[in-house]
Amino acid sequence: MNTDKLGFSIEEAVKFSGIGRTRIFAAINAGQLVARKFGRRTVILRRDLESFLGELPARAPKAPSVVPIGPLAFLLNGETVRQEASDEQK
C-alpha cells in the first residue's frame, strides 16, 4: 500500500492503522476520528488518522508478578521464593 497518500478508504485505514473495521467506524461515529464523504465514498485524511492514533492512551507498563503468599515468601514468575529472616526480623 502506498503510505504517501493523503486520504485512505476505510479498508486502507484499517490496514494502515492495524485497527479493525468495526472499531474504525465506532471511532468515526463517536466523533473521535474525522471522516469525509465524497459521494458514496468515505475518505479519512492521513493527518486525521495519524492524529487519532497519536491521541490514543498509552498502555501502562505491566506490573511485575510478585504476589505475597505468606511471611517472608513471595511468588516470582510462578516460582515460590522463601527468604531467610534476618537478625533484625527475628
C-alpha positions in Angstrom: 0.0 0.0 0.0 1.2 3.5 -0.9 1.5 5.2 2.5 2.3 8.6 0.9 -1.4 9.0 0.1 -3.3 12.0 1.6 -6.5 10.1 2.1 -7.5 6.5 2.9 -10.6 4.4 2.2 -11.9 2.6 5.3 -10.2 -0.6 4.2 -6.9 1.3 3.7 -7.2 3.0 7.1 -7.7 -0.5 8.6 -4.5 -1.8 7.0 -2.5 1.4 7.8 -3.6 1.6 11.4 -3.9 -2.0 12.4 -7.3 -1.2 13.9 -10.3 -3.3 12.8 -13.1 -2.0 10.5 -15.7 -2.1 13.3 -13.5 0.0 15.6 -12.7 2.5 12.9 -16.5 3.0 12.3 -17.1 3.2 16.0 -14.4 5.9 16.3 -16.0 7.8 13.4 -19.5 7.6 14.9 -18.1 8.7 18.3 -16.5 11.8 16.8 -13.0 10.6 17.7 -11.9 10.1 14.1 -12.8 12.6 11.3 -14.1 11.0 8.1 -15.1 12.9 5.0 -17.6 11.9 2.3 -17.2 12.3 -1.4 -20.3 11.0 -3.0 -20.7 7.5 -1.5 -17.0 7.1 -0.8 -15.8 7.7 2.8 -12.3 9.2 3.0 -10.1 9.5 6.1 -7.3 12.0 5.7 -3.9 10.8 6.7 -3.4 13.7 9.1 -6.7 12.8 10.8 -5.8 9.2 11.1 -2.4 10.0 12.5 -3.9 12.5 14.9 -6.4 9.9 16.1 -3.7 7.3 16.6 -1.5 9.8 18.4 -4.3 10.7 20.9 -4.9 7.1 21.9 -3.9 6.5 25.5 -0.5 4.9 26.1 -0.6 1.5 27.7 0.8 1.4 31.2 3.7 -1.0 31.9 2.7 -4.3 33.2 3.3 -4.7 37.0 5.8 -7.4 38.0 4.1 -10.6 39.1 5.1 -10.6 42.7 2.4 -11.9 45.0 2.8 -12.3 48.7 1.8 -15.8 49.8 3.0 -15.9 53.4 5.5 -14.5 55.8 8.9 -13.9 54.1 7.8 -15.8 50.9 6.6 -14.4 47.6 5.8 -15.7 44.1 8.0 -14.5 41.3 7.2 -15.7 37.7 5.5 -18.8 39.0 8.3 -19.8 41.5 7.9 -19.6 45.2 11.0 -18.0 46.8 11.5 -18.1 50.5 13.8 -15.6 52.2 15.6 -16.3 55.5 14.7 -13.9 58.2 17.5 -11.5 59.0 18.5 -11.0 62.6 16.5 -7.7 62.7 13.3 -9.6 61.7 13.7 -12.4 64.2 
